[in-house]
Amino acid sequence: MKNSENILVIGGTGKTGRKIVTLLEELGHKVRVGSRAAKPAFDWHQPENWPKALEGMDKIYISYQPDLAVPGALEAIEHLVNLAKYASIKKVVLLSGKGERVAELCEQVVIHSGLDYTIVRASWFNQNFSENFLLEPILDDFVALPQAEVKIPFVDTDDIALVAVKALLEEEHNDQIYQLTGLRDLTFKEAIDQIAKASNRNITFMPITVEEYSEGMRKAGLPEDFVWLITYLFTEVLGNPKNSEITNDIEKVLGRKPKDFSQYVQETVAKGVWNPSVTQFI
Ligand SMILES: NC(=O)c1ccc[n+]([C@@H]2O[C@H](COP(=O)([O-])OP(=O)(O)OC[C@H]3O[C@@H](n4cnc5c(N)ncnc54)[C@H](OP(=O)(O)O)[C@@H]3O)[C@@H](O)[C@H]2O)c1
């Protein structure tokens, strides 16, 4: 390995990508942030600009948007991997979803590319409660979700980023598929109860059906492709009992246990994310 590598982090402003960018820069690597606002820009909808983003890079981290299961994702990954080979990229680390059978088609493209690779399959992120679609209902003190009884081994994006960085830099992770989960699994209600207690909020949790949830999103005017994706994630991914399995892959790679959900909750409370009006005046 060179002391300083050129690494393109696609999704480099997102939940895992921005942490990977920081970690790699701290280690002295030259990072190109893959973002629509970067120069050169990387936009999944503008494949004609991908060669510019790949030029001069040694390795790439791919966080696809919005999800490897959406129509068009497979073709996009195939095209990007072909361009990566042409650009003499040596290694690809692909972020995928644990238990997402459709996403596995995209994984296969990377696995059979002839390039060194690591597949990082993550469970649902802790950060969905603080940086994603669950934040707004928490701030409204009313969370209504389907699959309320399902146990989910939520994983922290800090741990995903650390695993991805090791995968990018260390050869021993070549040709591996890692399945990343947290230490224990929680239902949505258990997770919301922890957040409510720690942030001193009185949050009501209401179990609903997937159909009611989808209908609610439509009534709120959310775009149909977003409704489709969230419905797919709640049925295909959370509806699959295998997805409650806890793995020890984070410990295998990092040599320590995953960050616990309670630690994530404490850190997020300290940042004021769930009490914005309080921290505003501190
Ligand atoms: N959230 C979960 O629980 C979870 C679990 C397992 C796997 N995953 C996977 O993780 C990946 C990231 O998901 P996320 O929802 O958490 O998002 P995220 O990482 O927060 O994604 C936002 C990132 O995507 C970029 N982006 C958005 N639209 C783009 C476009 N058209 N072209 C290029 N870049 C674009 C944004 O860059 P700019 O806005 O700067 O352009 C930003 O860097 C997805 O593939 C998802 O399937 C997520």
The ligand as an SDF file (V2000), in Angstrom:
LIG
                    3D

 48 52  0  0  0  0  0  0  0  0999 V2000
  -30.1620    4.2440    6.3370 N   0  0  0  0  0  0  0  0  0  0  0  0
  -30.0320    2.9340    6.6490 C   0  0  0  0  0  0  0  0  0  0  0  0
  -30.5110    2.4500    7.6810 O   0  0  0  0  0  0  0  0  0  0  0  0
  -29.2520    2.0460    5.7220 C   0  0  0  0  0  0  0  0  0  0  0  0
  -28.9810    0.7250    6.1080 C   0  0  0  0  0  0  0  0  0  0  0  0
  -28.2180   -0.0920    5.2530 C   0  0  0  0  0  0  0  0  0  0  0  0
  -27.7430    0.4160    4.0380 C   0  0  0  0  0  0  0  0  0  0  0  0
  -28.0510    1.6910    3.6990 N   0  0  0  0  0  0  0  0  0  0  0  0
  -27.5720    2.2230    2.4120 C   0  0  0  0  0  0  0  0  0  0  0  0
  -26.7680    3.3570    2.6390 O   0  0  0  0  0  0  0  0  0  0  0  0
  -26.8030    4.1980    1.4980 C   0  0  0  0  0  0  0  0  0  0  0  0
  -26.9700    5.6220    1.9690 C   0  0  0  0  0  0  0  0  0  0  0  0
  -28.2300    5.7780    2.4800 O   0  0  0  0  0  0  0  0  0  0  0  0
  -28.7270    6.9330    3.4150 P   0  0  0  0  0  0  0  0  0  0  0  0
  -30.1870    7.0170    3.1720 O   0  0  0  0  0  0  0  0  0  0  0  0
  -28.2610    6.7140    4.7890 O   0  0  0  0  0  0  0  0  0  0  0  0
  -28.1330    8.2390    2.8100 O   0  0  0  0  0  0  0  0  0  0  0  0
  -26.8760    9.1580    3.1000 P   0  0  0  0  0  0  0  0  0  0  0  0
  -25.5980    8.4270    3.2110 O   0  0  0  0  0  0  0  0  0  0  0  0
  -27.1420   10.1310    4.1600 O   0  0  0  0  0  0  0  0  0  0  0  0
  -26.9260    9.7950    1.6580 O   0  0  0  0  0  0  0  0  0  0  0  0
  -26.8150   11.0440    1.2740 C   0  0  0  0  0  0  0  0  0  0  0  0
  -25.6210   11.0850    0.2940 C   0  0  0  0  0  0  0  0  0  0  0  0
  -26.0800   10.7120   -1.0070 O   0  0  0  0  0  0  0  0  0  0  0  0
  -25.6530   11.7100   -1.9100 C   0  0  0  0  0  0  0  0  0  0  0  0
  -26.5970   11.8110   -3.0120 N   0  0  0  0  0  0  0  0  0  0  0  0
  -27.9310   12.0210   -2.9550 C   0  0  0  0  0  0  0  0  0  0  0  0
  -28.4510   12.0450   -4.2080 N   0  0  0  0  0  0  0  0  0  0  0  0
  -27.4120   11.8630   -5.0550 C   0  0  0  0  0  0  0  0  0  0  0  0
  -27.2680   11.7890   -6.4650 C   0  0  0  0  0  0  0  0  0  0  0  0
  -28.3270   11.9280   -7.2830 N   0  0  0  0  0  0  0  0  0  0  0  0
  -26.0600   11.5730   -6.9940 N   0  0  0  0  0  0  0  0  0  0  0  0
  -24.9680   11.4470   -6.1990 C   0  0  0  0  0  0  0  0  0  0  0  0
  -25.0150   11.5090   -4.8530 N   0  0  0  0  0  0  0  0  0  0  0  0
  -26.2220   11.7080   -4.2950 C   0  0  0  0  0  0  0  0  0  0  0  0
  -25.5630   12.9680   -1.0880 C   0  0  0  0  0  0  0  0  0  0  0  0
  -24.6440   13.8000   -1.6990 O   0  0  0  0  0  0  0  0  0  0  0  0
  -24.9150   15.3220   -2.1440 P   0  0  0  0  0  0  0  0  0  0  0  0
  -26.2720   15.7290   -1.6280 O   0  0  0  0  0  0  0  0  0  0  0  0
  -23.7880   16.0730   -1.5080 O   0  0  0  0  0  0  0  0  0  0  0  0
  -24.8350   15.2730   -3.6290 O   0  0  0  0  0  0  0  0  0  0  0  0
  -25.0170   12.4250    0.2290 C   0  0  0  0  0  0  0  0  0  0  0  0
  -23.6000   12.2940    0.1710 O   0  0  0  0  0  0  0  0  0  0  0  0
  -27.9290    3.6750    0.5980 C   0  0  0  0  0  0  0  0  0  0  0  0
  -27.3780    2.9350   -0.4590 O   0  0  0  0  0  0  0  0  0  0  0  0
  -28.7010    2.7570    1.5310 C   0  0  0  0  0  0  0  0  0  0  0  0
  -29.3350    1.6980    0.8750 O   0  0  0  0  0  0  0  0  0  0  0  0
  -28.7660    2.5250    4.5070 C   0  0  0  0  0  0  0  0  0  0  0  0
  1  2  1  0
  2  3  2  0
  2  4  1  0
  4  5  1  0
  4 48  2  0
  5  6  2  0
  6  7  1  0
  7  8  2  0
  8  9  1  0
  8 48  1  0
  9 10  1  0
  9 46  1  0
 10 11  1  0
 11 12  1  0
 11 44  1  0
 12 13  1  0
 13 14  1  0
 14 15  2  0
 14 16  1  0
 14 17  1  0
 17 18  1  0
 18 19  2  0
 18 20  1  0
 18 21  1  0
 21 22  1  0
 22 23  1  0
 23 24  1  0
 23 42  1  0
 24 25  1  0
 25 26  1  0
 25 36  1  0
 26 27  1  0
 26 35  1  0
 27 28  2  0
 28 29  1  0
 29 30  1  0
 29 35  2  0
 30 31  1  0
 30 32  2  0
 32 33  1  0
 33 34  2  0
 34 35  1  0
 36 37  1  0
 36 42  1  0
 37 38  1  0
 38 39  2  0
 38 40  1  0
 38 41  1  0
 42 43  1  0
 44 45  1  0
 44 46  1  0
 46 47  1  0
M  CHG  2   8   1  16  -1
M  END
$$$$
